[in-house]
């Protein structure tokens, strides 16, 4: 039986490691979807570290946009799909918008990405493990773009949470189950 899981928490809270642990206990093989864009040396180093941390039998799909569509097209019947992470996906969508794009259009772009993922979750027999950040617990960001990012990530997380069978909130490496099956 498939199980869809959302893993959320703050930066460096252990989300990716926990998601990987869950995937190792799930039916194999695993399709790992990496959403990071290697825009600078620091990000390239992070991506390389994540690659090295993954088990060798996992297949990796590096995709910065149209995640649901790409998973549906490229999945080779892997029973488990890990998407790491929605935080970067939302950033990718916003950064791809031309200057002057209105907030409503940016929100539509983000929510279309999320809908593509949730549609894929519903149309496949695979279990999904999705990683995202909880960015709404801190101070209100000082600038409009950062506030929009925080708000859109919050909306994306809520939509994914509605489709998840279980949700874990990571705190200092400890998973707290906040949505039981």
Order of alpha helices (4+ residues) and beta strands (2+ residues): beta-alpha-beta-alpha-beta-alpha-beta-alpha-alpha-beta-alpha-beta-beta
